[in-house]
């Protein structure tokens, strides 16, 4: 299995531009998560999907952020318009089961290698 | 919301030393505490997780100790190697999903 695939690996854009990050989860995984990593705030959960349906987006910082999962093998995270404070590494992760569910120790999160976003 | 406090923020040990990373949590519905390891330029990857019915788990050189009454758990790395240099995250199940600690940057010097 190729694992979780994210693209692009690096994105540099100017403030105000639209940014789209892409993710292909591991086949068969029912859960998909978007995390953001910064030095100040560590790993923050932005949103997660179950069977392509957004379940909890309370971590999405602002209306400028949106995420979609049109099918089981693809998800996008869009920022429009982007701002310098959005600069971070964005990770997509997938899992067989919801984290925190009973026996979820058998269902680890599989992370992609992230997209490093720089907004100037 | 679940809070997980991790310490220390960074750690430097000599090869063969035993770095210890500590985490404390507030409340959790399930006793499930994984540790993730992250190398530069990579995403975190599950290193080891403790089952809900034991107080210690060992996998190779890595050991998790769990103190339920104190709401604390820790990671020990025996005979640490330079290849163990990475950032380590503890995590605990929150209402929404896993909540991660702030991370510990470990450097093992040759």
Interface residues (C-beta under 8 A of the other chain):
Chain A: X4 X33 X42 X43 X45 X48 X56 X58 X59 X91 X93 X98 X99 X100 X101 X102 X104 X105 X108 X109 X110 X111 X112 X113 X114
Chain B: X28 X29 X30 X32 X34 X36 X41 X42 X43 X44 X45 X46 X49 X50 X51 X52 X89 X93 X94 X95 X96 X97 X98 X99 X100 X101 X102 X103
